[in-house]
């Protein structure tokens, strides 16, 4: 407080002095001034303080000043009731600074009766803090320590205590010493096992000093008897059994390891340890190690190992399965009398999909079958039916009966490929017919995480239609939606999305002028944001919304031309011709963006060799002319009758087949080297990789092309040439690359061009371990147009992606292409072989993708890919590469099931090199299968 302000305070009465001190932010003076007020004076002050609080909420410029701190302290002291005081102290608007540690607040609270303090502490302890700065825990904990009241054990209080010890800054003793000196530790420490999202706090080393990390501190306190060690062990195991986020589970596993349970302590809790085998991989591995030591020491019964095997051998982690088989073998060697249960337990691994694991299990069974006796043979024969056919002969010799037999439905008697059904056309529903229906559809659209193409297009078209019919009625129907989802023209740095349809709603309501959308999102005059940071697809969507916002406030067309007739975004030619004829009849000129979008979406017909001449019934019967061709001829004749410039353009577009497909030129480039096309890429950290890509010259931008220069500028940019790049410039340009389904719907008949444009992002999923692009591969597979090198290369990168969900998308795309007859297995296989050879794709990831694809019944499809990939895989890849043997084993299984024949030179060479490695074994098996 300045000197003049302090003088004013000293000259006023007690109430005025307190209020003046609060307004001036004189925090240190508040406790003394409060002490001079009686109950009535405090009540009078409280009404003024509430009004001041409202003022400060509206005035953000004063939110960080000492005024708020003084207001917090004064209000707490003026509340006679603990409920009101707790409500005042728990307000979120006091969380700008950590006022709850301020000595003035503690002085005011300490002056209150003890019962008042305890009630306030109880209420505050149940409040969840929105941030660490707004946590009331320092005040609450001080009251608990001072009054000796029961320690609250609810989650907010425990978390506040835990976070406070972790985030304490400045000179301080190690965590272990602070915990030992804290009277709350015996009560609260066991409660941290009930918290979530605590992984980084538990494992963070607060300083290099011993005991300054939670794991060590907990173990030290347990060893010193400060907290009950037995109770901590039980709580830690219970927390691991309960499950939770992987990071939390790993952190509590570190706590368990730090506690260091003895074998006897683990043995007393063997059932809990056994249950951990169903948990996270790291936890299951720890439980497996513990059970192995206990079994070797004879501290658990033999049945525990068998139960553990039934759980572990069903898991997918090969490391765990191999370790469990090793445990079983050691058990049988230590006690031959256990051989019977051991071999039966090992036979559980016969159901593993990996042929190498099956072979290991078969070896364990073979070594101890003699000691197990003939009593186990019937169950072993039954289990052997799950073995890969490559092991049937050996299993038959061991178990004394044919395995697999000659059943008519066995895998060696032929194979019927099972592929998903071809996606049927999904017509978009009829136009929205009323304002009430439009309000419902708009609300659903805005609530959806990723709206469907049809939903957005129907809403956008509905806004134009209903504005044309009854703008006032539309606004009345949309009022509840506008209140729930107001349009806010705030700065936005990501791409334009379907949610920006609110811009059109705001234009209809007169809330914003129909200017350029990116101006509305980022401020007038900042149009470079749209061109510099928006993707080409985002700019196209923005152009359509801007134009629609202008149309609904200007000439109000009856409907939009670009509304698709199919969920993929495609438009039937007849529907577009009919719409344009309606425009001509109404004297409406189409919008540039609307017409451009419609032309890019309309189904090509001219490239089918269809002309607009009459077709006789005799030609239909003699030449087998389809109904679609007859319909297309009628559409061409109707288009030829259009007279407007847009109508004549559409007729020419349909006759010439629209946008032509373009040739994708394959490119291999590496950092610091010129590519095969002569492009040089600088040697930078962000280009430390080799990548196979494609380049395209661009479509529709030349003056002689069918599109010419008449498309809207945003749409011409969408069709520009594509060049591969992993440069920092491209990374900065695409930092906000967040595709939506609408992107594929912009060019529903040109999936090859879309694949080439998005290829960098599909590749980044494999060689940069990025996430998310693979989910869009099925959309491309279901779109129209040729499936060329770019699309096959995109699928290849997707199959080698780092993240499982991206690989799943690539598998779906692979199967859809195969079902539609668009898959070139040889092309895809060659690309996979080269990608593995360049290091962009890892063999083990391909196994994780192609294995499940084959298991759906598409063994023939997977074999067609792997047969073409094997020369590259076996010729240029290190045989010790992780997953390569599994990949060759998968090829052998597919070849066996489909009865493939014909040698592959690289397979034969790998088989003849000899050796006992997995690749050599599987290559010999594959060679034998192909030889028949």
BELZITA-V242688 format. One record per run of one state. SS is the DSSP state (H for helix, E for strand, L for the rest). FROM is the first residue (numbers start at 1). TO is the last residue. If there is no record, write none. Layout:
# BELZITA-V242688
ss=[SS,SS]
from=[FROM,FROM]
to=[TO,TO]
This chain:
# BELZITA-V242688
ss=[L,H,L,H,L,H,L,H,L,H,L,H,L,H,L,H,L,H,L,H,L,H,L,H,L,H,L,H,L,H,L,H,L,H,L,H,L,H,L,H,L,H,L,H,L,H,L,H,L,H,L,H,L,H,L,H,L,H,L,H,L,E,L,H,L,H,L,H,L,H,L,H,L,H,L,E,L,E,L,H,L,H,E,L,H,L,H,L,H,L,H,L,E,L,E,L,E,L,H,L,E,L,H,L,E,L,H,L,H,L,H,L,H,L,H,L,H,L,H,L,H,L,H,L,H,L,H,L,H,L]
from=[1,3,12,14,25,27,36,39,59,60,63,66,79,82,90,92,95,99,102,103,111,114,126,132,135,137,148,155,168,175,182,185,195,199,204,214,225,229,243,246,260,263,269,270,279,281,297,302,313,318,335,336,352,355,373,374,385,389,400,411,414,427,428,435,448,453,485,498,510,517,523,528,533,536,554,566,567,571,572,573,587,592,602,603,606,609,617,624,627,641,645,657,664,671,674,675,680,681,685,688,690,697,713,719,722,723,728,734,741,747,751,768,773,783,789,800,804,820,825,839,843,856,859,877,884,899,905,913,918,932]
to=[2,11,13,24,26,35,38,58,59,62,65,78,81,89,91,94,98,101,102,110,113,125,131,134,136,147,154,167,174,181,184,194,198,203,213,224,228,242,245,259,262,268,269,278,280,296,301,312,317,334,335,351,354,372,373,384,388,399,410,413,426,427,434,447,452,484,497,509,516,522,527,532,535,553,565,566,570,571,572,586,591,601,602,605,608,616,623,626,640,644,656,663,670,673,674,679,680,684,687,689,696,712,718,721,722,727,733,740,746,750,767,772,782,788,799,803,819,824,838,842,855,858,876,883,898,904,912,917,931,932]
